[in-house]
Each structure stands twice: as structure tokens, then as C-alpha cells.
Amino acid sequence: MRRKWYRVDKPLHDVIQRWNAPRRIINILVWDYIRKHKLQDPTDRRYIIPDKKLGKIIPPDHRTSMLRLSTYIHKHIIFDKDKKEKEAKKKAAKTAKKAGAASTKKQAKSKKETAKGSKAKKG
């Protein structure tokens, strides 16, 4: 089965040392980092106590359950859908800006015409 590759953001890259990887490999690399740096709670190994780098991915102020780890990692994975949505929003903003500029020109033109028409009626 072919795995889908995902891009990761800077905080996650600092931990796993890769910009692209399948999701399963991302989780494995994060766990390798946790074990290498001995970040599991010694009294209850189901919990992770983050260091400075891992604290950018998961909340740094308290220990986190290993079951919640994948939800924090998910927030730092860049999906193609997100990229497409951002590009679509940018494109929509540009077209709206152009349309807004065109409509303000039309409004200014119509104001001038109405001003000319009112002067002609008075004179």
C-alpha cells in the first residue's frame, strides 16, 4: 500500500528532522525523540514531560498522556487541502479587491454625473 506523504511545520521539523514523511513515520520519529531524550515520566511511563523542543508541539507546562500525543502532532502536519484552501482564499481576496476597486470607480463616476445633472437643472 502506498503511503501518503505530508509536510510538517517548523516546530515538528525541529523534533523529527524531516520536512516530509508519512504520518506513521512522523509518529515513530516523535516517539524515538521522546525515548532518546528520556521524556517519559519515570513514575508513570504513559505520560510525557516535554522539553523545550517538544514543548512547541505539546503544551509545555504539564505532562501529557501518550494517547493525546497524536492530536498535538496532527496540528503541525500540513495537508494539501489546507494549502489549496489558502490559495483559494488568496485568489478570492484578490478578485474581491479588484471588484471593490472597480465598484468604487463606478460609484465615483455616478456621483460626478449626478452632480453635473443637478448643476444643469439649477442653471
NORHUKA-V130786 format. One line per field, one symbol per residue. psi: psi as a letter, one per 40 degrees, with the letter a starting at -180 (. if undefined). A space follows every 10 residues. Layout:
# NORHUKA-V130786
psi: ???
This chain:
# NORHUKA-V130786
psi: hhihiiiiid dddddefidi iidddddddd ddddddefei hddheeihhi adddeedihe eiiiiddedd ddddeehhid dddddddddd dddddddddd dddddddddd dddddddddd dd.
